[in-house]
Amino acid sequence: MAATGADVLEVHHHDDSVSRYQEVEYCAWQGGVTVYRGGTEIARHDDVLGTQAVKLAERLP
């Protein structure tokens, strides 16, 4: 599975909590998500209701 990049990733959990990550890659799978930074796994959640990923626009000079 290929990882998708996100400037900001929000992971919404079944208990209504939200985990937030910045400048990461992630692989979503049914009911869960694995979060990577620099190719290293930094988090794995298996209680996911949904995710929201944001790619920020680059600033022009």
C-alpha positions as semicolon CSV with decimal commas, in nm:
position;residue;x (nm);y (nm);z (nm)
1;M;0,000;0,000;0,000
2;A;0,134;0,342;-0,092
3;A;0,145;0,615;0,170
4;T;-0,027;0,948;0,104
5;G;0,132;1,271;0,222
6;A;-0,046;1,526;0,441
7;D;0,065;1,855;0,590
8;V;-0,197;1,805;0,862
9;L;-0,374;1,476;0,943
10;E;-0,665;1,450;1,186
11;V;-0,774;1,105;1,302
12;H;-1,123;1,089;1,456
13;H;-1,170;0,800;1,703
14;H;-1,477;0,607;1,826
15;D;-1,447;0,771;2,172
16;D;-1,481;1,119;2,011
17;S;-1,112;1,202;2,063
18;V;-0,900;1,343;1,779
19;S;-0,531;1,275;1,712
20;R;-0,345;1,537;1,506
21;Y;-0,020;1,497;1,316
22;Q;0,182;1,743;1,105
23;E;0,400;1,671;0,800
24;V;0,329;1,297;0,779
25;E;0,243;1,020;0,538
26;Y;-0,043;0,781;0,614
27;C;-0,204;0,459;0,493
28;A;-0,575;0,427;0,566
29;W;-0,732;0,082;0,588
30;Q;-1,082;-0,028;0,684
31;G;-1,133;0,089;1,042
32;G;-0,781;0,220;1,088
33;V;-0,482;0,422;0,978
34;T;-0,104;0,392;1,007
35;V;0,094;0,717;1,030
36;Y;0,455;0,757;0,913
37;R;0,713;1,033;0,927
38;G;1,027;1,000;0,718
39;G;0,941;0,637;0,638
40;T;0,919;0,536;1,005
41;E;0,588;0,430;1,160
42;I;0,499;0,677;1,438
43;A;0,139;0,572;1,512
44;R;-0,117;0,303;1,433
45;H;-0,485;0,346;1,517
46;D;-0,748;0,072;1,482
47;D;-1,042;0,265;1,632
48;V;-1,095;0,517;1,352
49;L;-1,426;0,669;1,248
50;G;-1,264;0,888;0,985
51;T;-0,963;1,089;0,881
52;Q;-0,916;1,435;0,738
53;A;-0,595;1,518;0,555
54;V;-0,494;1,867;0,445
55;K;-0,225;1,970;0,198
56;L;-0,140;2,334;0,258
57;A;-0,086;2,557;-0,043
58;E;0,266;2,673;-0,107
59;R;0,325;3,042;-0,049
60;L;0,427;3,244;-0,351
61;P;0,715;3,489;-0,313
